[in-house]
Amino acid sequence: MNSRFWPVLKTSVPILKTSVPILVDFGAQVLMWTIEPMLVGHLALRSMQRFYPGLGASGVDALTAVGGVVQVILFTCTILLTFVFGATMLINKLLGAGKREEADHFLGQTLFTAMFPAIGIALIWYFLSPVIFRTLLGASPAVAAISVDYMRVIAWFAPFILMNFVAIGIVRGAGDTHLSMIVGLLVNGIHLVLAVCLVYGMWFFPEMGVRGAAYAAAIGHTIGFFFTYSVILRGKSVLTFKSYDFRSIKRSSIWRIIKTGTPCTLEQLAWMTGITIVIGFSNRLGSTEAAAHIVALTFHRLFAVMYLAFGMGALTLVGQRYGAKEYIRARHLSYMFIWLIFGVVTFLAAVIFFRAKYFVILFTTDPDVMPLCIEILKIIAFVQIPKAMSYILSFSLRGVGENRYPMYLAFAGVFVIEVFLGFNLAFVFGLSLAGLWIAAIIDEVLKVLLGARRFRRRIKALVAGIPD
């Protein structure tokens, strides 16, 4: 028995050592995304009327608006994942081969290149936010006004927020998960304290409502930017870069980063596009359905942090074994990740299913919204198990150099199943909001089955010596 237990324990230690800090890091961020809608969702009606006169805005509108803003921010940040994933996969392969200097060079090149789209995204957030929320997402006048107000505050700080997103994403992917954990706790700790103070006007802080939540997020992430770059530049992380790496631009390096990262970005972009389109569907179903969908989506993101943390861990460890040409060990690590996340998510999904009412109360006590939220949360619980497994398989495929297949699965799943089938289930067959989430279950189950088959074939080809 001991001879069987020891190899499992020996394999689990690096997995947990890599994944648990990522879980804490992502968990802090998603927990803040969960708390923030709670804070604004309980704003008094008189406060909302003072900040947004003549619109009849309520706390439910504020909850819906903040949830929609978070999705738009995530959607536009997806563009920068080209640099995060491209650099991460190249750097892990170089680190696995013992080429530290080249890895540092790619970090410097990536950060320089990412500055330009970061500035472009900031301008989009500020100038196009009315079009995004009013026209594209079909938000009500009250929700659109609140969303634009929040987004324009964030836009002023966007270059710092986005450059920190890129830098911390790369060092996290390269294995320095402890730095990313510290930054995550720092940023979201500041965000939380300032949000409570600025939303409700506690102590000597003014009451600013939803705008206060935006300032809290912006200040917390900007402080995180300065902390992250000070650690990297002082050589206290797994990666660093010299001014030469930042100033001396090599087009070949930048092209390799973009070429490697683009399939991953397109995969995530497809997923984010699907979520954003579905938010538009929920807005058109009605204000009750829109609010219930945002609550459900918030829990979905909270769950996602777990399998995203383990997925990033799989990308790091599997990618390094791939760089070292230890393909059987890469497969073993991936399967260990799958079993670990399966156990954790199954337990938590059961808690959500049987105690859905108590979780909904945290967001709203509106008698129209609550029953629908409870119904949808129970469906959400079922989505999580295949979603967790599909994430691990997707990141494992990236780790062994298979970038395009997860992208193809994402495109087919999002646009054929979640958007087309989801629309028909919701509007044509009359299943309303439940239909949108039933389509998500179908999508994730298919991705698990097809992803597992592809991963097995990829490992077989690598062991047999078939070239990439």
C-alpha positions as CSV (number, residue, x, y, z in Angstrom):
1,M,0.0,0.0,0.0
2,N,2.8,2.4,0.9
3,S,4.5,1.7,-2.5
4,R,1.3,2.9,-4.3
5,F,0.7,5.8,-2.0
6,W,4.2,7.4,-2.2
7,P,4.3,8.1,-6.0
8,V,0.8,9.7,-5.8
9,L,1.9,11.9,-2.8
10,K,5.2,12.7,-4.6
11,T,3.3,13.9,-7.7
12,S,0.7,15.8,-5.7
13,V,3.2,18.0,-3.9
14,P,4.4,20.0,-6.9
15,I,0.8,20.2,-8.2
16,L,-0.5,21.7,-4.9
17,K,2.6,23.8,-4.5
18,T,2.0,25.4,-7.9
19,S,-1.8,25.4,-7.9
20,V,-2.8,26.5,-4.4
21,P,-1.1,29.9,-4.6
22,I,-2.8,30.4,-8.0
23,L,-6.1,29.4,-6.3
24,V,-5.6,32.0,-3.6
25,D,-4.6,34.6,-6.2
26,F,-7.5,34.0,-8.5
27,G,-9.8,33.4,-5.6
28,A,-9.1,36.8,-4.1
29,Q,-9.9,38.4,-7.4
30,V,-13.1,36.5,-8.1
31,L,-14.2,36.9,-4.5
32,M,-13.9,40.6,-4.9
33,W,-16.0,40.4,-8.1
34,T,-18.5,38.6,-6.0
35,I,-18.5,41.0,-3.1
36,E,-18.7,44.1,-5.2
37,P,-22.1,43.3,-6.7
38,M,-23.3,42.5,-3.2
39,L,-22.2,45.9,-1.9
40,V,-23.9,47.9,-4.7
41,G,-26.9,45.5,-4.9
42,H,-27.9,46.6,-1.4
43,L,-27.6,50.4,-2.0
44,A,-30.7,52.2,-0.8
45,L,-33.2,53.5,-3.4
46,R,-32.7,57.1,-2.2
47,S,-29.0,56.8,-2.7
48,M,-29.4,55.5,-6.2
49,Q,-31.9,58.3,-7.0
50,R,-29.4,60.9,-5.8
51,F,-26.6,59.5,-8.0
52,Y,-28.7,58.8,-11.1
53,P,-31.7,61.1,-10.9
54,G,-34.7,60.6,-13.2
55,L,-33.8,57.0,-14.1
56,G,-35.6,55.1,-11.4
57,A,-32.4,53.2,-10.7
58,S,-32.3,50.6,-7.9
59,G,-29.8,48.4,-6.2
60,V,-30.8,45.5,-8.5
61,D,-29.9,47.8,-11.5
62,A,-26.5,48.5,-9.8
63,L,-25.9,44.8,-9.3
64,T,-26.7,44.1,-13.0
65,A,-24.5,47.0,-14.2
66,V,-21.4,46.0,-12.2
67,G,-21.7,42.4,-13.3
68,G,-22.0,43.5,-16.9
69,V,-18.9,45.8,-16.5
70,V,-16.8,43.0,-15.2
71,Q,-17.7,40.9,-18.2
72,V,-16.8,43.7,-20.7
73,I,-13.5,44.2,-18.9
74,L,-12.7,40.5,-19.1
75,F,-13.8,40.4,-22.7
76,T,-11.4,43.3,-23.7
77,C,-8.6,41.9,-21.6
78,T,-8.8,38.7,-23.6
79,I,-6.8,40.6,-26.4
80,L,-3.8,40.7,-24.0
81,L,-3.9,37.0,-23.5
82,T,-2.1,36.7,-26.8
83,F,1.0,38.0,-24.9
84,V,0.3,36.2,-21.6
85,F,-0.2,32.7,-23.1
86,G,2.3,33.2,-26.0
87,A,5.1,34.3,-23.6
88,T,4.2,31.7,-21.0
89,M,4.4,28.7,-23.3
90,L,7.7,29.9,-24.9
91,I,9.2,30.7,-21.5
92,N,8.2,27.4,-19.9
93,K,9.7,25.5,-22.8
94,L,13.0,27.6,-22.4
95,L,13.0,27.1,-18.6
96,G,12.5,23.4,-19.0
97,A,15.5,23.4,-21.4
98,G,17.6,25.4,-19.0
99,K,17.7,28.6,-21.1
100,R,17.0,31.3,-18.4
101,E,18.5,34.2,-20.3
102,E,16.3,33.7,-23.4
103,A,13.2,33.4,-21.1
104,D,14.0,36.8,-19.5
105,H,14.4,38.3,-23.0
106,F,10.9,37.1,-24.0
107,L,9.5,38.7,-20.9
108,G,11.0,42.1,-21.7
109,Q,9.8,41.9,-25.4
110,T,6.3,41.0,-24.3
111,L,5.9,43.8,-21.8
112,F,7.1,46.4,-24.3
113,T,4.7,45.2,-27.0
114,A,1.7,44.9,-24.7
115,M,1.9,48.6,-23.8
116,F,0.3,49.6,-27.1
117,P,-2.9,47.5,-27.0
118,A,-3.2,48.4,-23.3
119,I,-3.5,52.1,-24.2
120,G,-5.9,51.2,-27.1
121,I,-8.2,49.3,-24.7
122,A,-8.2,52.2,-22.3
123,L,-9.5,54.5,-25.0
124,I,-12.2,52.0,-26.0
125,W,-13.4,51.7,-22.4
126,Y,-13.8,55.5,-22.1
127,F,-15.2,56.5,-25.5
128,L,-17.2,53.4,-26.6
129,S,-18.8,52.4,-23.3
130,P,-22.1,54.0,-24.1
131,V,-22.3,52.1,-27.4
132,I,-21.3,48.8,-25.7
133,F,-23.9,48.9,-22.9
134,R,-26.8,50.7,-24.6
135,T,-26.7,49.4,-28.1
136,L,-24.7,46.1,-28.1
137,L,-25.9,44.7,-24.8
138,G,-29.3,46.2,-24.8
139,A,-29.2,47.4,-21.2
140,S,-32.0,49.4,-19.7
141,P,-31.4,53.2,-19.4
142,A,-30.6,52.9,-15.7
143,V,-28.2,50.0,-16.0
144,A,-26.5,51.6,-19.0
145,A,-25.9,54.9,-17.2
146,I,-24.4,53.1,-14.1
147,S,-22.3,50.9,-16.3
148,V,-20.8,53.8,-18.3
149,D,-20.1,55.7,-15.1
150,Y,-18.1,52.8,-13.7
151,M,-16.3,52.1,-16.9
152,R,-15.1,55.6,-17.5
153,V,-13.6,55.8,-14.0
154,I,-11.7,52.5,-14.6
155,A,-10.5,53.8,-18.1
156,W,-8.3,56.5,-16.5
157,F,-6.2,53.8,-14.7
158,A,-6.5,51.1,-17.4
159,P,-2.8,51.2,-18.7
160,F,-1.6,50.4,-15.2
161,I,-4.2,47.7,-14.6
162,L,-3.6,46.0,-18.0
163,M,0.2,46.1,-17.8
164,N,0.0,44.5,-14.4
165,F,-2.4,41.9,-15.8
166,V,0.2,40.9,-18.5
167,A,3.3,40.9,-16.2
168,I,1.7,38.9,-13.3
169,G,0.1,36.5,-15.8
170,I,3.5,35.7,-17.3
171,V,5.4,35.2,-14.0
172,R,2.5,33.2,-12.7
173,G,2.6,30.9,-15.8
174,A,6.4,30.6,-15.4
175,G,6.0,29.1,-11.9
176,D,6.3,32.1,-9.6
177,T,2.8,31.6,-8.2
178,H,3.8,33.0,-4.8
179,L,4.4,36.4,-6.2
180,S,1.1,36.4,-8.0
181,M,-0.6,35.3,-4.8
182,I,0.9,38.2,-2.8
183,V,-0.1,40.7,-5.5
184,G,-3.6,39.2,-5.7
185,L,-4.1,39.5,-1.9
186,L,-2.6,43.0,-1.9
187,V,-4.7,44.4,-4.8
188,N,-8.0,42.9,-3.7
189,G,-7.4,43.6,0.0
190,I,-7.1,47.3,-0.9
191,H,-10.0,47.1,-3.3
192,L,-12.2,45.6,-0.6
193,V,-11.4,48.1,2.1
194,L,-11.8,51.1,-0.2
195,A,-15.0,49.7,-1.8
196,V,-16.7,49.4,1.6
197,C,-15.6,52.9,2.5
198,L,-16.4,54.6,-0.8
199,V,-19.6,52.9,-1.7
200,Y,-21.3,53.7,1.7
201,G,-19.3,56.7,2.9
202,M,-17.8,55.2,6.0
203,W,-15.5,57.0,8.4
204,F,-14.0,60.1,6.7
205,F,-14.7,58.8,3.1
206,P,-17.5,60.4,1.0
207,E,-20.5,58.2,-0.1
208,M,-19.9,57.6,-3.8
209,G,-22.1,54.6,-4.6
210,V,-21.2,52.6,-7.7
211,R,-18.6,55.2,-8.7
212,G,-16.8,54.6,-5.3
213,A,-16.6,50.8,-6.2
214,A,-14.9,51.8,-9.5
215,Y,-12.3,54.1,-7.8
216,A,-11.6,51.3,-5.2
217,A,-10.8,48.8,-8.0
218,A,-8.7,51.3,-10.0
219,I,-6.6,52.3,-7.0
220,G,-6.0,48.8,-5.8
221,H,-4.9,47.5,-9.2
222,T,-2.6,50.5,-9.8
223,I,-0.8,49.9,-6.5
224,G,-0.5,46.3,-7.6
225,F,1.2,47.4,-10.8
226,F,4.0,49.3,-9.0
227,F,4.6,46.5,-6.6
228,T,4.8,43.8,-9.3
229,Y,7.2,45.7,-11.5
230,S,9.4,46.6,-8.5
231,V,9.8,42.9,-7.6
232,I,10.5,41.9,-11.2
233,L,13.0,44.6,-11.9
234,R,14.9,43.9,-8.7
235,G,15.4,40.3,-9.8
236,K,13.2,38.9,-6.9
237,S,11.0,36.8,-9.2
238,V,11.6,33.7,-11.3
239,L,11.9,36.1,-14.3
240,T,13.4,39.5,-14.8
241,F,14.5,41.7,-17.7
242,K,17.1,44.2,-18.5
243,S,16.5,47.6,-20.0
244,Y,18.2,46.1,-23.2
245,D,15.4,43.5,-23.5
246,F,12.8,46.3,-23.2
247,R,14.5,48.7,-25.6
248,S,16.0,46.4,-28.2
249,I,13.0,45.2,-30.2
250,K,13.4,42.0,-32.1
251,R,10.5,41.4,-34.6
252,S,11.2,37.7,-34.7
253,S,10.7,37.4,-30.9
254,I,7.5,39.4,-31.0
255,W,6.2,37.4,-33.9
256,R,6.9,34.1,-32.1
257,I,5.0,35.4,-29.0
258,I,2.0,36.5,-31.1
259,K,2.0,33.3,-33.2
260,T,2.2,31.0,-30.2
261,G,-0.4,32.9,-28.1
262,T,-3.0,33.7,-30.8
263,P,-4.8,30.3,-30.8
264,C,-5.2,30.5,-27.0
265,T,-6.4,34.1,-27.3
266,L,-8.9,33.2,-29.9
267,E,-10.2,30.3,-27.7
268,Q,-10.7,32.7,-24.8
269,L,-12.1,35.4,-27.0
270,A,-14.7,32.9,-28.3
271,W,-15.6,32.0,-24.8
272,M,-15.8,35.7,-23.6
273,T,-17.8,36.6,-26.8
274,G,-20.3,33.8,-26.0
275,I,-20.7,35.0,-22.4
276,T,-21.2,38.6,-23.5
277,I,-23.8,37.6,-26.2
278,V,-25.7,35.5,-23.6
279,I,-25.7,38.5,-21.3
280,G,-27.4,40.4,-24.1
281,F,-29.9,37.5,-24.4
282,S,-30.7,37.7,-20.7
283,N,-31.2,41.5,-20.9
284,R,-33.7,41.0,-23.7
285,L,-35.5,38.3,-21.6
286,G,-36.4,41.0,-19.0
287,S,-35.0,42.8,-16.0
288,T,-35.6,39.9,-13.6
289,E,-33.8,37.4,-15.9
290,A,-31.0,39.9,-16.4
291,A,-30.4,40.3,-12.6
292,A,-30.7,36.5,-12.0
293,H,-28.2,35.8,-14.8
294,I,-25.7,38.2,-13.4
295,V,-26.0,36.5,-10.0
296,A,-25.6,33.1,-11.6
297,L,-22.6,34.3,-13.7
298,T,-20.9,35.6,-10.6
299,F,-21.0,32.2,-9.0
300,H,-19.9,30.7,-12.3
301,R,-16.8,32.9,-12.2
302,L,-16.2,32.0,-8.5
303,F,-16.1,28.4,-9.4
304,A,-14.0,29.1,-12.5
305,V,-11.2,30.4,-10.3
306,M,-10.6,26.9,-9.0
307,Y,-10.3,25.1,-12.3
308,L,-8.5,28.1,-13.8
309,A,-5.9,27.9,-11.0
310,F,-5.4,24.1,-11.6
311,G,-5.4,24.7,-15.3
312,M,-2.6,27.3,-15.1
313,G,-0.7,24.8,-12.8
314,A,-1.2,22.1,-15.5
315,L,0.1,24.5,-18.2
316,T,3.2,25.3,-16.1
317,L,4.1,21.7,-15.0
318,V,3.0,19.9,-18.1
319,G,4.7,22.5,-20.3
320,Q,8.0,22.1,-18.4
321,R,7.9,18.3,-18.7
322,Y,7.2,18.8,-22.4
323,G,10.2,21.1,-22.7
324,A,12.3,18.4,-20.9
325,K,10.8,15.7,-23.3
326,E,9.3,13.7,-20.4
327,Y,6.1,13.0,-22.1
328,I,4.8,10.1,-20.0
329,R,5.3,12.2,-16.8
330,A,3.5,15.1,-18.5
331,R,0.5,12.8,-19.1
332,H,0.6,11.6,-15.5
333,L,0.6,15.1,-14.2
334,S,-2.4,16.1,-16.3
335,Y,-4.4,13.1,-15.0
336,M,-3.5,14.0,-11.4
337,F,-4.8,17.5,-12.0
338,I,-8.1,16.2,-13.4
339,W,-8.7,13.9,-10.4
340,L,-7.9,16.6,-7.9
341,I,-10.1,19.2,-9.5
342,F,-12.9,16.7,-10.0
343,G,-13.1,15.9,-6.3
344,V,-13.0,19.6,-5.2
345,V,-15.6,20.9,-7.7
346,T,-18.0,18.0,-7.1
347,F,-18.1,18.7,-3.4
348,L,-18.6,22.5,-3.9
349,A,-21.2,21.9,-6.6
350,A,-23.3,19.8,-4.2
351,V,-23.1,22.6,-1.6
352,I,-24.4,25.1,-4.1
353,F,-27.2,22.8,-5.3
354,F,-28.6,22.0,-1.9
355,R,-28.1,25.4,-0.3
356,A,-28.8,27.7,-3.3
357,K,-31.3,29.9,-1.4
358,Y,-28.7,31.0,1.2
359,F,-26.3,32.0,-1.5
360,V,-28.9,34.1,-3.4
361,I,-29.8,36.1,-0.3
362,L,-26.2,37.4,-0.2
363,F,-27.0,39.3,-3.5
364,T,-30.6,40.3,-3.3
365,T,-33.8,39.7,-1.4
366,D,-36.0,40.9,-4.3
367,P,-39.0,38.6,-4.3
368,D,-39.2,38.5,-8.1
369,V,-35.5,37.7,-8.6
370,M,-34.9,35.2,-5.8
371,P,-36.9,32.2,-7.1
372,L,-35.4,32.4,-10.6
373,C,-31.9,32.8,-9.1
374,I,-32.3,29.6,-7.0
375,E,-33.5,27.6,-10.0
376,I,-30.6,28.8,-12.2
377,L,-28.0,28.2,-9.4
378,K,-29.0,24.5,-9.3
379,I,-28.3,24.2,-13.0
380,I,-25.0,26.1,-12.5
381,A,-23.9,23.4,-10.1
382,F,-24.2,20.8,-12.8
383,V,-22.2,22.9,-15.3
384,Q,-19.2,23.0,-13.0
385,I,-18.0,19.4,-13.1
386,P,-17.5,19.0,-16.9
387,K,-16.3,22.7,-17.1
388,A,-13.5,22.0,-14.6
389,M,-12.3,18.9,-16.5
390,S,-12.5,20.6,-19.9
391,Y,-10.3,23.4,-18.5
392,I,-7.6,21.0,-17.3
393,L,-7.6,19.2,-20.6
394,S,-7.4,22.4,-22.6
395,F,-4.4,23.8,-20.6
396,S,-2.7,20.3,-20.7
397,L,-3.0,20.3,-24.5
398,R,-1.4,23.8,-24.6
399,G,1.3,22.5,-22.3
400,V,2.3,19.8,-24.8
401,G,2.3,22.2,-27.8
402,E,-1.3,21.5,-29.0
403,N,-2.6,25.1,-29.4
404,R,-5.1,25.0,-32.1
405,Y,-7.4,22.1,-31.1
406,P,-8.8,23.8,-27.9
407,M,-9.4,26.9,-30.0
408,Y,-11.5,24.8,-32.5
409,L,-13.5,23.3,-29.6
410,A,-14.1,26.7,-28.1
411,F,-15.4,28.2,-31.4
412,A,-17.7,25.3,-32.1
413,G,-19.0,25.1,-28.5
414,V,-19.6,28.8,-28.1
415,F,-21.2,29.7,-31.4
416,V,-23.0,26.5,-32.3
417,I,-24.1,25.3,-28.9
418,E,-24.1,28.1,-26.4
419,V,-25.2,30.9,-28.7
420,F,-27.3,29.1,-31.4
421,L,-28.7,26.3,-29.4
422,G,-29.0,28.4,-26.3
423,F,-30.9,31.1,-28.2
424,N,-33.4,28.5,-29.5
425,L,-33.8,26.8,-26.1
426,A,-34.4,30.2,-24.5
427,F,-36.6,32.0,-27.0
428,V,-38.0,29.4,-29.5
429,F,-38.7,26.5,-27.0
430,G,-39.6,28.9,-24.2
431,L,-37.1,27.6,-21.6
432,S,-36.0,31.2,-20.9
433,L,-32.9,31.6,-18.8
434,A,-32.7,27.9,-18.0
435,G,-32.3,27.2,-21.7
436,L,-29.1,29.3,-21.9
437,W,-27.5,27.3,-19.1
438,I,-28.6,23.9,-20.3
439,A,-26.8,24.7,-23.6
440,A,-23.7,25.4,-21.5
441,I,-23.9,21.9,-19.9
442,I,-24.0,20.3,-23.3
443,D,-21.1,22.3,-24.6
444,E,-18.8,21.4,-21.6
445,V,-19.6,17.6,-21.8
446,L,-18.7,17.5,-25.5
447,K,-15.4,19.4,-24.8
448,V,-14.4,16.9,-22.1
449,L,-15.0,13.9,-24.4
450,L,-13.2,15.4,-27.4
451,G,-10.4,17.0,-25.4
452,A,-9.5,13.8,-23.6
453,R,-9.3,11.9,-26.9
454,R,-7.1,14.5,-28.4
455,F,-4.7,14.6,-25.4
456,R,-4.3,10.8,-25.5
457,R,-3.4,10.9,-29.2
458,R,-1.0,13.8,-28.7
459,I,1.0,12.0,-26.0
460,K,1.1,8.8,-28.1
461,A,2.5,10.7,-31.0
462,L,5.2,12.4,-28.8
463,V,6.2,9.1,-27.3
464,A,6.4,7.5,-30.7
465,G,8.7,10.4,-31.9
466,I,6.4,11.9,-34.4
467,P,7.6,15.6,-34.8
468,D,5.4,18.6,-33.8
